[in-house]
Amino acid sequence: MQDWLCVRRRALRLAENMKMALIGLCFLLLTLSLGVYGHTVSRSDLKHTGALNAAQLEARGETIASSDYQEFLSLISGNHTPYKPFSISADKAIEFIDSLSAEQKKKAVFPFYGLTPHEWSYLPASTSFPGGIAVKDLEAKQKDRLYDLMKAYLSSAGYEKTRTIMDLEHVLRELNPANPSRIPENYFIAIYGAPSKEGTWGWSFQGHHVVLNFTVVKDNVAFAPFFFGSNPAEITTGPRKGTRPLAVEQDVAFELMSSFSPAQKQKAIFQTDSFVEIVTGSATQVAPLPQVGIAAKDLSTDQKTILKRLLSSILSSMPENLATTRLAKIQGEGLGSIHFGWAGRAIKTEPHYYRIQGKSFLVEFDNLNGNHIHLVWRDFEGDFGGDLLREHYKTSPHHK
């Protein structure tokens, strides 16, 4: 009997792997048909090699548009012409780059390669080896320039949340001093391309429990995927007692669950046991998960208001204009198409999970053991600026 179960598990695992491979192949064929894979080297190819100089680029036969190529080379060499920035965000990115030494730029600045596979991880950086330069390796003034950049791309609440989660590494080191992965400030910043209002560029910031990805196309900004985690979810002792970086995202979800009638709750809870991890993990591409839970069209007006507030709270880490635009798109797709699903017990101190899925997005919230939270936002077409880049490559003359 046990042998049969093992065979069955292996068969199911093989079927799932084949399904994911097929999804990836379909995505590749779609992007090739749109002509967006003109830039063929992935960010992961570069993350341990540093920025490439002109001779290396020529030797590898890279296909960077000539204007982008020259702008990138002048940027990393420090020879770019100072200009009055068109946007605060581009200004802050350039100020950060200019604060770096030549050797630091080799670690932090890369060419922009468009729609290529993106690797990311919310594990401690000592185990996931992200690209870029570590915060711990920056001087005080360079850190200030980095934090100025983060403030330009995050709301005040999002910036404070990010810094609070980073600070939890001190707590984890105090709790487990023998763990070598507990390294405060072991978070990595990487910039791709030459920041400007009219250009195409991006930046990422990642480490334990914080992953930020921003892609900028002619000053239009994509911010998915983003990930926040908190361990502990709530500090229960000591001078930081009561700290809960993801309090609103958890509390509003419980408020929604508490508002359900028994019949609604029966629809919403699709699994009695919680998940041990978010289902999509750190996948580079995601497709809609099975539609589970209760449909928003089956909620009362007050309950729909709570659901909107929950979505708003999750997006509130982004600047108001970006969050408002994303919510407007969701509204335009029809709020009734959204499903809210719950797994596990509706008790904050016990493992629980919720999922919000609409036509274009997915939210996963997982409290692994009752005091360890993971939260991720994914855009099916817009992760890593996919939708912006596809439109850009279809319409820009130098990409045709």
C-alpha positions as a Markdown table, in Angstrom:
| # | Residue | x | y | z |
|---|---|---|---|---|
| 1 | Met | 0.0 | 0.0 | 0.0 |
| 2 | Gln | 2.8 | 2.4 | 0.9 |
| 3 | Asp | 4.6 | 1.6 | -2.4 |
| 4 | Trp | 1.4 | 2.4 | -4.3 |
| 5 | Leu | 1.1 | 5.7 | -2.5 |
| 6 | Cys | 4.7 | 6.6 | -3.3 |
| 7 | Val | 4.1 | 5.8 | -7.0 |
| 8 | Arg | 0.9 | 7.9 | -7.0 |
| 9 | Arg | 2.7 | 10.9 | -5.4 |
| 10 | Arg | 5.5 | 10.7 | -8.0 |
| 11 | Ala | 3.0 | 10.6 | -10.8 |
| 12 | Leu | 1.2 | 13.6 | -9.5 |
| 13 | Arg | 4.4 | 15.5 | -9.0 |
| 14 | Leu | 5.5 | 14.7 | -12.6 |
| 15 | Ala | 2.1 | 15.8 | -13.9 |
| 16 | Glu | 2.4 | 19.1 | -12.0 |
| 17 | Asn | 6.0 | 19.7 | -13.4 |
| 18 | Met | 4.8 | 19.0 | -16.9 |
| 19 | Lys | 1.9 | 21.4 | -16.4 |
| 20 | Met | 4.3 | 24.2 | -15.3 |
| 21 | Ala | 6.7 | 23.5 | -18.2 |
| 22 | Leu | 3.8 | 23.8 | -20.6 |
| 23 | Ile | 2.7 | 27.1 | -19.1 |
| 24 | Gly | 6.3 | 28.4 | -19.4 |
| 25 | Leu | 6.5 | 27.2 | -23.1 |
| 26 | Cys | 3.3 | 28.9 | -23.9 |
| 27 | Phe | 4.5 | 32.2 | -22.4 |
| 28 | Leu | 7.8 | 31.9 | -24.3 |
| 29 | Leu | 5.9 | 31.4 | -27.6 |
| 30 | Leu | 3.6 | 34.3 | -26.9 |
| 31 | Thr | 6.5 | 36.7 | -26.2 |
| 32 | Leu | 8.4 | 35.5 | -29.2 |
| 33 | Ser | 5.4 | 36.1 | -31.4 |
| 34 | Leu | 5.3 | 39.7 | -30.1 |
| 35 | Gly | 9.0 | 40.2 | -30.8 |
| 36 | Val | 9.9 | 41.1 | -27.3 |
| 37 | Tyr | 12.9 | 38.9 | -26.7 |
| 38 | Gly | 15.3 | 41.0 | -28.6 |
| 39 | His | 17.4 | 41.2 | -25.4 |
| 40 | Thr | 18.5 | 37.6 | -24.7 |
| 41 | Val | 20.5 | 37.6 | -21.5 |
| 42 | Ser | 18.7 | 37.1 | -18.2 |
| 43 | Arg | 19.4 | 39.1 | -15.1 |
| 44 | Ser | 20.5 | 35.9 | -13.4 |
| 45 | Asp | 23.2 | 35.5 | -16.0 |
| 46 | Leu | 24.7 | 38.8 | -14.8 |
| 47 | Lys | 24.2 | 38.9 | -11.1 |
| 48 | His | 27.6 | 37.4 | -10.2 |
| 49 | Thr | 29.6 | 39.1 | -13.0 |
| 50 | Gly | 28.9 | 42.8 | -12.5 |
| 51 | Ala | 28.2 | 45.4 | -15.1 |
| 52 | Leu | 29.7 | 44.7 | -18.5 |
| 53 | Asn | 32.0 | 47.0 | -20.3 |
| 54 | Ala | 31.9 | 47.9 | -24.0 |
| 55 | Ala | 34.4 | 45.2 | -25.0 |
| 56 | Gln | 32.5 | 42.5 | -23.1 |
| 57 | Leu | 29.2 | 43.5 | -24.6 |
| 58 | Glu | 30.6 | 43.5 | -28.1 |
| 59 | Ala | 32.2 | 40.1 | -27.5 |
| 60 | Arg | 28.9 | 38.6 | -26.3 |
| 61 | Gly | 27.0 | 40.1 | -29.2 |
| 62 | Glu | 24.4 | 41.9 | -27.1 |
| 63 | Thr | 21.5 | 43.6 | -28.9 |
| 64 | Ile | 21.0 | 46.7 | -26.8 |
| 65 | Ala | 19.5 | 49.6 | -28.7 |
| 66 | Ser | 22.3 | 52.1 | -29.5 |
| 67 | Ser | 20.9 | 55.0 | -27.5 |
| 68 | Asp | 20.3 | 52.8 | -24.5 |
| 69 | Tyr | 23.7 | 51.3 | -24.9 |
| 70 | Gln | 25.6 | 54.6 | -24.9 |
| 71 | Glu | 23.5 | 55.9 | -22.0 |
| 72 | Phe | 24.2 | 52.8 | -19.9 |
| 73 | Leu | 27.9 | 53.0 | -20.6 |
| 74 | Ser | 28.1 | 56.7 | -19.7 |
| 75 | Leu | 26.1 | 56.0 | -16.5 |
| 76 | Ile | 28.3 | 53.3 | -15.1 |
| 77 | Ser | 31.5 | 55.2 | -16.0 |
| 78 | Gly | 30.3 | 58.3 | -14.2 |
| 79 | Asn | 30.6 | 60.4 | -17.3 |
| 80 | His | 27.0 | 61.1 | -18.0 |
| 81 | Thr | 26.0 | 64.7 | -18.5 |
| 82 | Pro | 24.1 | 66.2 | -15.5 |
| 83 | Tyr | 20.6 | 67.2 | -16.3 |
| 84 | Lys | 17.5 | 68.5 | -14.6 |
| 85 | Pro | 15.5 | 65.4 | -13.9 |
| 86 | Phe | 12.0 | 64.9 | -15.3 |
| 87 | Ser | 10.9 | 62.9 | -12.3 |
| 88 | Ile | 11.9 | 62.6 | -8.7 |
| 89 | Ser | 12.2 | 58.8 | -9.0 |
| 90 | Ala | 14.8 | 58.9 | -11.8 |
| 91 | Asp | 16.7 | 61.7 | -10.0 |
| 92 | Lys | 16.9 | 59.6 | -6.8 |
| 93 | Ala | 18.1 | 56.5 | -8.8 |
| 94 | Ile | 20.8 | 58.5 | -10.5 |
| 95 | Glu | 21.9 | 60.1 | -7.2 |
| 96 | Phe | 22.3 | 56.7 | -5.7 |
| 97 | Ile | 24.3 | 55.4 | -8.7 |
| 98 | Asp | 26.5 | 58.5 | -8.6 |
| 99 | Ser | 27.3 | 57.9 | -4.9 |
| 100 | Leu | 28.8 | 54.5 | -5.7 |
| 101 | Ser | 32.5 | 53.8 | -6.5 |
| 102 | Ala | 33.5 | 52.2 | -9.8 |
| 103 | Glu | 33.8 | 48.8 | -8.2 |
| 104 | Gln | 30.4 | 49.2 | -6.5 |
| 105 | Lys | 28.7 | 50.1 | -9.8 |
| 106 | Lys | 30.0 | 46.8 | -11.2 |
| 107 | Lys | 27.9 | 45.0 | -8.6 |
| 108 | Ala | 24.9 | 47.2 | -8.6 |
| 109 | Val | 24.2 | 48.4 | -12.2 |
| 110 | Phe | 23.3 | 46.2 | -15.1 |
| 111 | Pro | 22.0 | 46.6 | -18.7 |
| 112 | Phe | 18.3 | 46.4 | -19.1 |
| 113 | Tyr | 17.2 | 43.2 | -20.8 |
| 114 | Gly | 13.5 | 43.5 | -21.0 |
| 115 | Leu | 11.3 | 40.5 | -20.9 |
| 116 | Thr | 13.7 | 37.8 | -19.7 |
| 117 | Pro | 13.4 | 35.3 | -16.9 |
| 118 | His | 13.4 | 36.9 | -13.5 |
| 119 | Glu | 14.7 | 35.1 | -10.5 |
| 120 | Trp | 13.7 | 36.3 | -7.0 |
| 121 | Ser | 13.6 | 35.0 | -3.5 |
| 122 | Tyr | 12.3 | 36.0 | -0.1 |
| 123 | Leu | 14.7 | 33.7 | 1.7 |
| 124 | Pro | 17.7 | 35.1 | 3.6 |
| 125 | Ala | 20.2 | 36.5 | 1.0 |
| 126 | Ser | 22.9 | 34.3 | 2.4 |
| 127 | Thr | 21.1 | 31.3 | 1.0 |
| 128 | Ser | 19.5 | 32.8 | -2.2 |
| 129 | Phe | 22.4 | 35.0 | -3.5 |
| 130 | Pro | 20.5 | 37.8 | -5.2 |
| 131 | Gly | 22.1 | 40.1 | -7.6 |
| 132 | Gly | 23.2 | 43.7 | -6.7 |
| 133 | Ile | 25.1 | 45.3 | -3.9 |
| 134 | Ala | 24.3 | 44.6 | -0.2 |
| 135 | Val | 23.1 | 47.4 | 2.0 |
| 136 | Lys | 25.7 | 46.3 | 4.6 |
| 137 | Asp | 28.4 | 47.1 | 2.1 |
| 138 | Leu | 27.3 | 50.7 | 1.6 |
| 139 | Glu | 28.7 | 53.7 | 3.4 |
| 140 | Ala | 26.3 | 55.9 | 5.5 |
| 141 | Lys | 25.8 | 58.5 | 2.7 |
| 142 | Gln | 25.2 | 55.8 | 0.1 |
| 143 | Lys | 22.6 | 54.2 | 2.3 |
| 144 | Asp | 20.9 | 57.6 | 2.6 |
| 145 | Arg | 20.7 | 57.8 | -1.2 |
| 146 | Leu | 19.3 | 54.3 | -1.4 |
| 147 | Tyr | 16.6 | 55.1 | 1.2 |
| 148 | Asp | 15.8 | 58.2 | -0.7 |
| 149 | Leu | 15.2 | 56.0 | -3.8 |
| 150 | Met | 13.0 | 53.7 | -1.8 |
| 151 | Lys | 11.0 | 56.6 | -0.4 |
| 152 | Ala | 10.3 | 57.8 | -3.9 |
| 153 | Tyr | 8.8 | 54.5 | -5.0 |
| 154 | Leu | 7.0 | 53.5 | -1.8 |
| 155 | Ser | 4.3 | 55.2 | 0.3 |
| 156 | Ser | 5.4 | 56.4 | 3.7 |
| 157 | Ala | 3.6 | 53.3 | 5.1 |
| 158 | Gly | 5.4 | 51.0 | 2.7 |
| 159 | Tyr | 8.8 | 52.5 | 3.5 |
| 160 | Glu | 8.2 | 52.1 | 7.2 |
| 161 | Lys | 7.0 | 48.6 | 6.7 |
| 162 | Thr | 10.1 | 47.7 | 4.7 |
| 163 | Arg | 12.5 | 49.2 | 7.3 |
| 164 | Thr | 10.6 | 47.5 | 10.1 |
| 165 | Ile | 10.8 | 44.1 | 8.4 |
| 166 | Met | 14.5 | 44.6 | 7.8 |
| 167 | Asp | 14.9 | 45.5 | 11.4 |
| 168 | Leu | 13.4 | 42.1 | 12.4 |
| 169 | Glu | 16.7 | 40.5 | 11.4 |
| 170 | His | 18.1 | 41.9 | 14.6 |
| 171 | Val | 15.3 | 40.2 | 16.5 |
| 172 | Leu | 15.9 | 36.9 | 14.7 |
| 173 | Arg | 19.6 | 37.1 | 15.4 |
| 174 | Glu | 18.9 | 37.8 | 19.1 |
| 175 | Leu | 16.6 | 34.8 | 19.2 |
| 176 | Asn | 19.0 | 32.5 | 17.3 |
| 177 | Pro | 22.5 | 33.9 | 17.4 |
| 178 | Ala | 24.0 | 30.6 | 16.0 |
| 179 | Asn | 22.1 | 30.9 | 12.8 |
| 180 | Pro | 24.6 | 32.2 | 10.1 |
| 181 | Ser | 21.8 | 33.5 | 7.8 |
| 182 | Arg | 20.7 | 36.2 | 10.3 |
| 183 | Ile | 22.6 | 39.1 | 8.9 |
| 184 | Pro | 21.1 | 42.6 | 9.4 |
| 185 | Glu | 21.3 | 44.8 | 6.3 |
| 186 | Asn | 21.9 | 41.7 | 4.0 |
| 187 | Tyr | 19.5 | 43.2 | 1.5 |
| 188 | Phe | 20.5 | 43.7 | -2.2 |
| 189 | Ile | 19.8 | 46.6 | -4.5 |
| 190 | Ala | 20.2 | 46.3 | -8.3 |
| 191 | Ile | 19.5 | 48.8 | -11.0 |
| 192 | Tyr | 18.8 | 47.8 | -14.6 |
| 193 | Gly | 19.4 | 50.3 | -17.4 |
| 194 | Ala | 19.8 | 54.1 | -17.3 |
| 195 | Pro | 17.1 | 55.9 | -15.2 |
| 196 | Ser | 15.3 | 58.6 | -17.1 |
| 197 | Lys | 11.8 | 59.8 | -17.8 |
| 198 | Glu | 11.8 | 58.7 | -21.4 |
| 199 | Gly | 13.8 | 55.5 | -21.0 |
| 200 | Thr | 13.2 | 51.9 | -20.0 |
| 201 | Trp | 14.8 | 50.8 | -16.8 |
| 202 | Gly | 14.1 | 49.2 | -13.5 |
| 203 | Trp | 15.4 | 48.3 | -10.1 |
| 204 | Ser | 14.9 | 45.5 | -7.5 |
| 205 | Phe | 15.5 | 45.2 | -3.8 |
| 206 | Gln | 15.4 | 41.9 | -2.1 |
| 207 | Gly | 16.5 | 39.9 | 0.9 |
| 208 | His | 14.8 | 38.1 | 3.8 |
| 209 | His | 11.0 | 38.8 | 3.7 |
| 210 | Val | 11.3 | 41.9 | 1.4 |
| 211 | Val | 11.1 | 41.8 | -2.4 |
| 212 | Leu | 10.5 | 44.9 | -4.4 |
| 213 | Asn | 10.5 | 45.0 | -8.2 |
| 214 | Phe | 10.0 | 48.2 | -10.2 |
| 215 | Thr | 10.0 | 48.5 | -14.0 |
| 216 | Val | 9.8 | 52.0 | -15.6 |
| 217 | Val | 8.7 | 52.5 | -19.2 |
| 218 | Lys | 8.6 | 56.2 | -20.2 |
| 219 | Asp | 7.8 | 57.1 | -16.6 |
| 220 | Asn | 5.0 | 54.5 | -16.3 |
| 221 | Val | 5.7 | 52.2 | -13.3 |
| 222 | Ala | 5.0 | 48.6 | -12.7 |
| 223 | Phe | 5.5 | 47.3 | -9.2 |
| 224 | Ala | 4.7 | 43.5 | -9.3 |
| 225 | Pro | 5.6 | 41.2 | -7.9 |
| 226 | Phe | 6.1 | 42.5 | -4.4 |
| 227 | Phe | 6.5 | 40.4 | -1.2 |
| 228 | Phe | 6.5 | 41.2 | 2.4 |
| 229 | Gly | 7.0 | 38.8 | 5.3 |
| 230 | Ser | 7.2 | 39.1 | 9.0 |
| 231 | Asn | 8.8 | 36.7 | 11.5 |
| 232 | Pro | 7.7 | 37.1 | 14.1 |
| 233 | Ala | 4.3 | 38.4 | 12.9 |
| 234 | Glu | 4.0 | 40.0 | 16.3 |
| 235 | Ile | 6.7 | 40.7 | 18.8 |
| 236 | Thr | 5.3 | 39.6 | 22.1 |
| 237 | Thr | 8.1 | 40.6 | 24.5 |
| 238 | Gly | 10.9 | 43.2 | 25.0 |
| 239 | Pro | 11.2 | 46.8 | 23.9 |
| 240 | Arg | 9.6 | 46.1 | 20.5 |
| 241 | Lys | 6.6 | 44.4 | 22.0 |
| 242 | Gly | 3.5 | 44.9 | 19.9 |
| 243 | Thr | 5.3 | 45.4 | 16.6 |
| 244 | Arg | 3.2 | 43.9 | 13.7 |
| 245 | Pro | 4.5 | 45.0 | 10.2 |
| 246 | Leu | 1.5 | 43.3 | 8.5 |
| 247 | Ala | -1.2 | 44.0 | 11.0 |
| 248 | Val | -3.7 | 45.7 | 8.7 |
| 249 | Glu | -3.4 | 43.0 | 6.0 |
| 250 | Gln | -4.2 | 40.4 | 8.6 |
| 251 | Asp | -6.8 | 42.3 | 10.7 |
| 252 | Val | -9.0 | 43.4 | 7.8 |
| 253 | Ala | -9.1 | 39.9 | 6.4 |
| 254 | Phe | -10.3 | 38.6 | 9.8 |
| 255 | Glu | -12.9 | 41.4 | 9.8 |
| 256 | Leu | -14.2 | 40.1 | 6.5 |
| 257 | Met | -14.3 | 36.6 | 7.8 |
| 258 | Ser | -16.2 | 37.7 | 10.9 |
| 259 | Ser | -18.8 | 39.4 | 8.8 |
| 260 | Phe | -19.7 | 36.2 | 6.9 |
| 261 | Ser | -22.9 | 34.3 | 7.7 |
| 262 | Pro | -22.4 | 30.5 | 8.3 |
| 263 | Ala | -23.4 | 29.8 | 4.7 |
| 264 | Gln | -20.9 | 32.4 | 3.4 |
| 265 | Lys | -18.2 | 31.1 | 5.6 |
| 266 | Gln | -18.8 | 27.6 | 4.3 |
| 267 | Lys | -18.2 | 28.9 | 0.8 |
| 268 | Ala | -15.1 | 30.9 | 1.8 |
| 269 | Ile | -13.3 | 28.1 | 3.6 |
| 270 | Phe | -12.1 | 25.8 | 0.8 |
| 271 | Gln | -9.6 | 23.8 | 2.9 |
| 272 | Thr | -9.6 | 23.0 | 6.6 |
| 273 | Asp | -5.8 | 22.9 | 6.9 |
| 274 | Ser | -3.7 | 25.9 | 6.1 |
| 275 | Phe | -0.8 | 25.8 | 3.7 |
| 276 | Val | 2.8 | 25.6 | 4.9 |
| 277 | Glu | 3.8 | 28.2 | 2.3 |
| 278 | Ile | 2.3 | 30.5 | -0.3 |
| 279 | Val | 1.3 | 28.3 | -3.2 |
| 280 | Thr | 3.1 | 30.2 | -6.0 |
| 281 | Gly | 6.4 | 30.4 | -4.0 |
| 282 | Ser | 8.9 | 32.5 | -5.9 |
| 283 | Ala | 7.9 | 31.4 | -9.3 |
| 284 | Thr | 9.1 | 33.6 | -12.1 |
| 285 | Gln | 5.8 | 33.5 | -13.9 |
| 286 | Val | 2.3 | 32.6 | -12.5 |
| 287 | Ala | -1.0 | 31.7 | -14.0 |
| 288 | Pro | -4.4 | 31.9 | -12.2 |
| 289 | Leu | -4.8 | 29.3 | -9.4 |
| 290 | Pro | -7.9 | 27.2 | -9.1 |
| 291 | Gln | -10.9 | 29.5 | -8.4 |
| 292 | Val | -11.8 | 28.8 | -4.7 |
| 293 | Gly | -13.7 | 30.5 | -2.0 |
| 294 | Ile | -16.6 | 32.9 | -2.2 |
| 295 | Ala | -17.3 | 35.2 | -5.1 |
| 296 | Ala | -17.4 | 39.0 | -4.4 |
| 297 | Lys | -20.8 | 39.1 | -6.2 |
| 298 | Asp | -22.2 | 37.0 | -3.4 |
| 299 | Leu | -21.1 | 39.5 | -0.7 |
| 300 | Ser | -23.3 | 42.3 | 0.8 |
| 301 | Thr | -22.5 | 45.9 | 0.1 |
| 302 | Asp | -20.8 | 46.3 | 3.5 |
| 303 | Gln | -18.8 | 43.1 | 2.9 |
| 304 | Lys | -17.7 | 44.4 | -0.5 |
| 305 | Thr | -16.5 | 47.5 | 1.2 |
| 306 | Ile | -14.4 | 45.5 | 3.6 |
| 307 | Leu | -13.0 | 43.5 | 0.6 |
| 308 | Lys | -12.0 | 46.8 | -1.2 |
| 309 | Arg | -10.4 | 48.0 | 2.0 |
| 310 | Leu | -8.4 | 44.8 | 2.3 |
| 311 | Leu | -7.1 | 45.2 | -1.3 |
| 312 | Ser | -6.4 | 48.9 | -0.6 |
| 313 | Ser | -4.4 | 48.0 | 2.5 |
| 314 | Ile | -2.3 | 45.5 | 0.6 |
| 315 | Leu | -1.6 | 48.1 | -2.1 |
| 316 | Ser | -1.0 | 50.8 | 0.4 |
| 317 | Ser | 2.7 | 50.1 | 0.4 |
| 318 | Met | 2.9 | 51.7 | -3.0 |
| 319 | Pro | 2.5 | 55.4 | -3.7 |
| 320 | Glu | -1.1 | 56.6 | -3.8 |
| 321 | Asn | -1.2 | 57.3 | -7.5 |
| 322 | Leu | 0.0 | 53.7 | -8.3 |
| 323 | Ala | -2.3 | 52.1 | -5.8 |
| 324 | Thr | -5.3 | 54.1 | -7.0 |
| 325 | Thr | -4.6 | 53.3 | -10.7 |
| 326 | Arg | -4.3 | 49.5 | -9.9 |
| 327 | Leu | -7.5 | 49.5 | -7.9 |
| 328 | Ala | -9.3 | 51.4 | -10.7 |
| 329 | Lys | -8.2 | 48.6 | -13.1 |
| 330 | Ile | -9.6 | 46.0 | -10.8 |
| 331 | Gln | -12.8 | 47.9 | -10.5 |
| 332 | Gly | -13.0 | 48.1 | -14.3 |
| 333 | Glu | -12.5 | 44.3 | -14.6 |
| 334 | Gly | -15.5 | 43.8 | -12.4 |
| 335 | Leu | -15.3 | 43.4 | -8.6 |
| 336 | Gly | -17.8 | 40.5 | -8.9 |
| 337 | Ser | -15.2 | 38.3 | -10.6 |
| 338 | Ile | -13.0 | 38.4 | -7.5 |
| 339 | His | -12.9 | 35.4 | -5.2 |
| 340 | Phe | -11.9 | 35.3 | -1.6 |
| 341 | Gly | -10.8 | 32.0 | -0.2 |
| 342 | Trp | -9.6 | 30.9 | 3.2 |
| 343 | Ala | -7.7 | 27.8 | 4.5 |
| 344 | Gly | -7.2 | 26.8 | 8.1 |
| 345 | Arg | -8.8 | 28.1 | 11.2 |
| 346 | Ala | -9.9 | 31.7 | 11.6 |
| 347 | Ile | -7.7 | 32.3 | 14.6 |
| 348 | Lys | -4.8 | 34.7 | 14.4 |
| 349 | Thr | -2.5 | 32.7 | 16.6 |
| 350 | Glu | -3.0 | 29.5 | 14.5 |
| 351 | Pro | -1.9 | 28.7 | 10.9 |
| 352 | His | -4.2 | 30.3 | 8.4 |
| 353 | Tyr | -4.1 | 31.4 | 4.7 |
| 354 | Tyr | -6.2 | 33.5 | 2.5 |
| 355 | Arg | -6.2 | 34.1 | -1.3 |
| 356 | Ile | -7.7 | 36.9 | -3.3 |
| 357 | Gln | -7.9 | 36.3 | -7.0 |
| 358 | Gly | -9.3 | 38.4 | -9.8 |
| 359 | Lys | -8.9 | 38.5 | -13.6 |
| 360 | Ser | -5.5 | 40.1 | -13.6 |
| 361 | Phe | -4.0 | 39.6 | -10.1 |
| 362 | Leu | -3.4 | 37.2 | -7.2 |
| 363 | Val | -2.8 | 37.9 | -3.5 |
| 364 | Glu | -1.6 | 35.2 | -1.2 |
| 365 | Phe | -1.4 | 35.6 | 2.6 |
| 366 | Asp | 0.0 | 32.7 | 4.7 |
| 367 | Asn | 0.5 | 32.6 | 8.4 |
| 368 | Leu | 2.8 | 29.6 | 8.5 |
| 369 | Asn | 2.8 | 28.7 | 12.2 |
| 370 | Gly | 0.5 | 31.3 | 13.8 |
| 371 | Asn | 3.3 | 33.9 | 14.1 |
| 372 | His | 5.1 | 34.0 | 10.8 |
| 373 | Ile | 3.5 | 35.7 | 7.8 |
| 374 | His | 4.2 | 35.8 | 4.1 |
| 375 | Leu | 2.3 | 38.1 | 1.7 |
| 376 | Val | 2.7 | 38.3 | -2.1 |
| 377 | Trp | 1.0 | 40.3 | -4.9 |
| 378 | Arg | 1.3 | 38.9 | -8.4 |
| 379 | Asp | 0.0 | 40.4 | -11.7 |
| 380 | Phe | -0.6 | 37.7 | -14.3 |
| 381 | Glu | 0.3 | 40.0 | -17.3 |
| 382 | Gly | 2.2 | 42.7 | -15.5 |
| 383 | Asp | 4.8 | 41.0 | -13.3 |
| 384 | Phe | 8.2 | 42.7 | -13.9 |
| 385 | Gly | 6.5 | 45.2 | -16.2 |
| 386 | Gly | 5.5 | 42.6 | -18.7 |
| 387 | Asp | 2.4 | 44.4 | -20.0 |
| 388 | Leu | 4.3 | 47.8 | -20.2 |
| 389 | Leu | 7.2 | 46.2 | -22.0 |
| 390 | Arg | 5.2 | 44.3 | -24.5 |
| 391 | Glu | 3.4 | 47.5 | -25.5 |
| 392 | His | 6.7 | 49.4 | -25.6 |
| 393 | Tyr | 8.4 | 46.8 | -27.8 |
| 394 | Lys | 5.5 | 46.7 | -30.2 |
| 395 | Thr | 5.3 | 50.4 | -30.7 |
| 396 | Ser | 8.8 | 51.8 | -30.3 |
| 397 | Pro | 10.6 | 52.4 | -33.7 |
| 398 | His | 14.0 | 51.2 | -32.5 |
| 399 | His | 12.6 | 47.8 | -31.4 |
| 400 | Lys | 10.8 | 47.1 | -34.7 |
